Amino acid sequence: MRHALILALCACAVPAFAEQIEPDALATLSADVVILGEVHDNPLHHAHQAQAVAALAPAALVFEMLTPGQAALVTDANRGDAAALGAALDWEASGWPDFTMYHPIFTAAPDAKVYGAALPRDQVRRSVAEGAAAILGDEAERFGLTTPLPAAEQAEREAEQMAAHCNAMPADLMPGMVEAQRLRDASLARATVEAMAETGGPVAVIAGSGHARRDWGIPAALALAAPELSVLSVGQIEAEGAAEADQPFDAWLVTAPTPREDPCAAFN
């Protein structure tokens, strides 16, 4: 696809809804912050992320999957050993997919400082009832959490949360689930700002594609908190064929769905 487009996108404020790309374009990504989305259990998505990270050579890597405490456990001694690093991170207890899919991302930029953006689970649970702003505290306004969402966006996000939970949860829980998602986006943006300030960038962010959305994910939070940064969002989407023409990313890749058991079976 058009590598020149990706380069042009990064030369100025990055507009939304650019175009679908092919994997070879991952070698051309350039911005202060490059957000690399994923479907968490798709091995090909992680291979693409490692490919992009190797080409970008970021000064920092921000992971949705790690807490700051876990990120501090990544050392030169364990970084190259998948088993040792996975054990240090206690990855098997984390609930994330197999660490062997994620490990190549760590080694693709062996000198990049690792940051964790995950919040303690009790804080995420509290946000469902108390709201995202109450959990983030003094920084809530900076990342847009004190501003109510427009009604249409709130409704769309609640519908997406209901679909993500197989339409099997009470509707009155959905506003709280949206608050938890807003909190995660803000925490990812906060870690990214910290990583940029401490390392000078570029920063690569590894997160689910939902967090990479320009309209309401990490890019939207960064636009409020650090508008001086150039941000490029790359989503990865599973589809049997071509995805819909417009996607809420600067660029996106479409891959075949990875084989998996019915995620809604647990609700039945």
N, C-alpha and C positions, 0 to 999 in steps of 0.2 A: 504494500500500500504506500501512501505518500509520506515518506520520511520527512520531506520538507515541511509538511503540515505540522508535524510534532515539533520540529525545531522552531517554526514560526510561532506556534502557540506559546512557547516558553520565552519568547523575546519581549513579551508585553503582558498586560493583564490577560489571563487565560479565559476565553469565553467557554460557555457550556455548550454541550451538544455538538461535538466535533464530528468524529467518524469512527467507524470500526477499523481496527488495524490488524495486521498479521504479526506473528511472533518476532519476525526479523526486525520490526520497528522498535522493539524493546531496547535495542542497542543505541537508539537515538534520543532517548528521553533526557531532558535537561531542564531543571528548575531548582529554586531554593529547596522546595519540598516536592517530592514525588510520592504520591500515595498509590500503593500497589494493592488493589483489591483482590479478593479470593472468594471462592466457595470453600469452606474450611476443609472438607474431606476430599477435595479433588487434587490428586497428585500432580496433574499437569499444571494446575494453577500455581503450585509451589515451585515447580520447575521454571515456569515463566518468571516468577518473582526473582528467583536466584539468577536467572539470565539477565534481568533488568538491573539488579543490584550489582552484578559483576561489571556491567558496562558503565553504570553511573559512578561506581567507586565512592559511595557516600562517606561523609565523615561520621555520620550517626545513623543508627537503625533504631526505629521505634516499633515495638511490638505490642499489638493489642493483647496478646496471650500472656504477657509477663507483667508481674507487679514490679515496682521499682526495686524491691528487695531481691526478687529473683534476678533481675537484670544485673544487679551488683555481683551476682555469683558467677557471671560469665568471665572467665579469665583466659589468658594466653595458654595456660596449661591444659584447660579442658575444652577449649573452643573447637579444636580440630577432631575431637573424639566424640562421636555421636552418643555412645553409651555413657561416657563419663559426664558429658554436658547434660544429657537427659536426666541422669541420676541427680546431679547437683541441683537441677531445677525442679526435681520431683514431678517431672512431666506426667508420669503415668497417673498421678492422683489429680491432675488438673482438669480432666474431662475433655481436653483438646485431642484431635486426631493424632495418629502415630507420629512420633517425633522425627522419625527418619525422613518424613516429607519436609519438615521445617529446617532440619540441620543444614542442608546445603545453602540456605539463605545466610546463616551465620558465617559460613566459610567463604561465601562469595565476596564478602568485604571483610577480610580478616582483621583489618586495623580499625574498623568502624566502632565507635563507642555504642554500646547497647543500652537502650532505655526501655523501661516498662511503663505501660499506660493503664494496666488493669487496676481496678479498685477492689478493695476487700468486698467479699460477697455480701456481708451484712450491710455495707453502705449502699450497694446496688439495690438490695431488697428494701432498705429504708426509703430509697428514692421513689419507689412505687407508691408508697403512702404519703410521704412528706414532700415529694417533688425534688427535681434535680437541683434547683437553686439552694435548697436548704442543706444539701449534702456538700456542694462545692463551696458554700460559704462566701467569704469575702471576694473570691474570684468569679462568682457566678455572673455578675453583670458584664464583666469583661468578655465572657464567652457567650453572651446572649441568653443566659438561662432565666433572667428576670423578666424577659419579654414574652408574653403569651403568644403562642403560635396563631397565625391566621386561621379562621374557622375551617376553611377548605383544606388547608394543609393538615390541621389536626384530625379532621375526618379521614383524610387519605392515609395518614400514618396509623391511625387506629385500625383502619381496614387492613392495612398491610400486616400489622401485628396480629390481628385475628387470623389472617390467612397463614402466617408463619407458625401459628400454634394450632393449625389444622381445624380452625373454626370450632374448637372444642373447649374454649375457655369462656367464662362469663364476660359479657360485653362490658360490664362496669369495671373490669380490671384493665381494659385497654388504655385508658388515659394514663394510668400508672406505668404501664409497659412502655408507652411513648416517653414518659419522663425518664425511665431507666435508660432508654436509647439515647436521649439527649445528654444524659450524664456521661455515658460512655464516649460520645462524640467530643464532648468538652474535655474530658480527661485525656483523650488522644491528642486533641489540639494543644492542650497545656503541656503535655510531654514533648510535643514537637517544637513548641516555642522554646522550651528549656533546652532541648537538644541543639537547636539553631544558635541560641545565645552562647552556649558553652563550647560548641565546636566550630561555628562559622558556616556549617553546612557543606555540601548539600545533605539533606535528610531524606531518607527513605522510610516510609511508614508501611508496615505490614498489618493489614486489617481486612475484615470482611468487606465485600464490595458495597454493602449497605452503608458503611462508614465513609466510603470514598465518594459518595454522591455529592455533587457540587451544590445542589439546591438546599440540602439540609444536613449534610454530614460534616466531616472534619473541615473541608474547604470553607463551608459557610461560617464555622466557628473561627477559623483562622482569618477570614476576611474582616471579622470584627476585632479580633485580638491583636493581629499583626498584619495589617493591610499592606505593609511594605513588602511582604514576601511574595515571590512568584510561586504559584502552586499548580501542579499538574496532577490530575486525578485519572487513574487508569482502572477501569472496572473489568472484571472477568465474569462472564455470564455463561450459564449452561443452556444450550438449546439444541434441538434436533436438527434445525436448519439455521437460516439467518435470523438474527434477532430483529426486533422492531427497529425502524429506521432511527428513531431518536432515543438516546439513553442519557441519563443524568450524569455523564462523565465527560471529560475532555477527549478521552479515547477509550475504546473498549475492545476486548477480544471475546470471541464466541467459541466455546468448546463443546464437545459432546458431554452429556451428563456422565459422571462417574457411576459405576454400578454401586448401588446401596440398597439396603432394606427400606421398606416403606417407613418414612419417618413418622407417619401418623399412626402407625400400628400401636404405639404405646398408649395413645389416647383412646383406643378402642378396647 
